[in-house]
Amino acid sequence: MKEINKQSGKQSPLISGKSRSYAEVVEFLDTNWAAKSSSKKFSCMKKLNQAFNNVAKKIRTVLVNGTNGKSLTINFASQLLQAEKLTVGTFYAPHIMMYNERISINNETISNKVFTELANEVLTTAQTEGIEPTSHEVLTMIALLYFDKNNVGAALLEVNEGGVYDATNVCDATIAAITRVTEDDESKTAETLKAMLGIVKNGTHVVSADQSKANLQTMVQVTEEKNGQWSMPIRKLAQLKYPFEQLHGRSAALAERIAYTFVNDVLKKDSVATSGTLLSKQKGQRGRPTLEAKRASELNPRKTVEQFWRETTSTLTGRFQLLEKEKPSVLLDNASNLDSFKNLLLGIRLLHYRRPIKGLVLIVGNDNPSLDHTEFLKLLRYFFKKTSGQVIFSPVKTIAGDKGSKSWNVEKLTNDAKSMKIKARSSKSFKEAFGNAQKIVDERYGLVAVAGCTSILADYWNYKGIKKV
């Protein structure tokens, strides 16, 4: 494990026969992140899977890849599959406060006790077999073991990086979902897409919410080359409550396609029936229904997908969340690239249409080295021409396991923003930034938006004294 994240510190070795506490497991994970995925790391993951009797092959898995919207798509798909009475495991990346946040079953996060037990099982086996896993491989195996031990009917896993060499690709995905593929440098988009499609295997159903014709053509081509099964791309938004339809309607529509395909193609093929009726195809009935059937239908009307979306929570705790009970209201979003920032700014405008905002401050902290600062400031300049408000740039410290490198130079960014006629200021810490924002906006009708990366969301929850989200 030579390629370790520079911000991780000294690598924590595997110690023979040692049972680690929860804190010691966290220390190991904090210090064993690889700089990037590789064939060597993936070979290690395959050996680890073999040591656990190929547990990855025992679980029906859905791998979700893409540039933006992966976590939200998984969250929506999980809710849909649970409505079909399935037990659903989810594996997110990255976490905000605790590693446990990455792993849940039916939206219940894995406990510290079980997490620690499984981590020790993985680390002890790795030491016995002479395997040196990185943190992502350990976490992926913890998730798979947890799902297997609890007999989940479906497991939804977020692909952390790339595709073909990501640890999650040890699974034979029944469905591969691509949310959308964008690069700040458009010349790299085709290369990025082909890497993401590394999760497609023989028989894999491939679905996507991407709208680029060029990207979709590439997906069709790769799917055919790998003997996968291509589904038509998403055309319509799911009918979420306003304003979330415009923000997350495409992720929800992709989640609906994932769940529908899983219920009607994957489970049907495996001769597994579900007791739910939200998505499963109903057998046709010849002739008029009996009086008993009519009464049963009236007493227990079938719930529609449209009703489901009207009742569904359209935010994702900790990652995208609108805290309207706070004074002032707080909007959290882990947007970190140009495409996701555009969506965030659209969301603020939609909120403003729903109720007038009296005072708006956007607190931004970012550690994405590939983000074009000039293009980002152009987005802000256009936004603030239409919507009154200002931005505060805050430094951040990258969370272990996140893709970021180092915080922006907030002083330079503030000066650049001011030169573009953007009302901006810098802060030395998130606490200072949030305190200044509270002074600027109206307590009852104002809005403070916190965005830019996972790390700044962690800063917010730490500031509020919350230890887990």
C-alpha positions, 0 to 999 in steps of 0.5 A: 500500500504505497499510494496512500492519501497524503493527508492521512498521516502514517499508515496503520499496519495490520497486527497479528491477533489484535482485536481492535476497538471502534476507535482503533478501527477508525484510526486504521481507516483514517490512515490507509486510504489509497491515492487512487484505485488501481489494478493492484488494489482491485486484485487485493479486493478479489483476494479478500472476497475469495477469503470470505467464500466469494460473498460478493457473488451471493448478493443481488447488487446494483452498482450506481456510478456517475458524476453527480446524484449517486447517493440520492439515486441510491436513497430513492431506489432503496425507498422504492424497493422497501415499498416492495417489502424487500430488505435493502442494503445501501453503501454510500461514499463518502461519509460525513461524520462517521464511517458507519454512515456509509452502511445501512439496511432499510435506512438503519445505519450499522451500529458501532458494535457490529461495525467493529466486529465485522471490521475485526473479522475483515482485518484478521482474515486479511492478516492471516491471508497475507492481504494488505487492503486499503480502507475502501476495500475494508469498508466494502467488505464490511458492507458485503458481509453485513448484507449477507449476514442479514439476507438482504434482498437487494444491495445498492452500492455507490461506486467510489472512483472510476469503475473497473478497479473500484472495490465495489466491482468485485460484485457481479452487478445485476444492474449498473446505473449511470446518473450523469457524466460531466467533467469540468474539462469536457475533453475528458468526459469520454474517457471518464465514461468508459472507466465508469462502464467498467462495472458492466458485465455479461447480463448486467442491465444498464440504465442511465439518466444522462441526457448527452446523445454522445454519452448514451451512444457510448453506453449502448456500444459498451453495453453491447460489447459486454453482452449487457442489457441496455434500457432506454434512457430516462426521459421524464422527471419523477413527480416529486414535490416542488421544488424538488422535482426540478432538483432531484426529479431525474435522480428519482426517475433513475431510481424508479427505473432501477427498482422497476427493473430489479423487481420485474426482471432480476427477481422474476428471472430468479423466480423470487416474488415480492409481496409489494404491488407498487412496481411489480407487473400485475397479471391481466384478468379476463372478464369482469372482476367478481364482487369480492375482488371489487370490494377488496380493491376498494378496501385496499386500493393499490398505491401508485408510484405518483402517490409514492413520490408525493409522500417521499422525503426528497432530501438526504440527511447530512448530504442534501438537506433543507433545515427550515426549522433553523433560524435562519433556514439552512440549506446543505449541499455537498456540490463540488463541481460546476454541474452540481453547483449549477443545480444548487443555485437553481435550487436556491432560486426555486426556494426563493420562488416558493417563499421570498428570501430576506437575506441570502449568504452562500458559505462555500468551502472546496477541496476539488483540485480540478474545479475551474475557479474562473468558471465557478466565479462566472456562475456566481456572478450570473446568479447574484445578478438575478438574486440578491446575496453574497458569498463567504469563502471558508477553508476546509480540512479534507475528510479521510476517504474523500476525493479532495486534496487541499482547501482553496486559497480563500483570500485569493478567491475572495479577491478574484470574486470582488474583481468580478463585482461579486459581493464576497468575503473570506473567513478563517474558519467555518465558525467565523463564516457562519457567525457572520452569515447569521448577522447578515440574513433575516432570522425568520426569512433568511437563508444560509446555504452551506456547500462545496464539499463533504468536509464543509458539511462536516464543519456545519454538523461539528459546529452544531455539536452533532456527532453523527447524522 
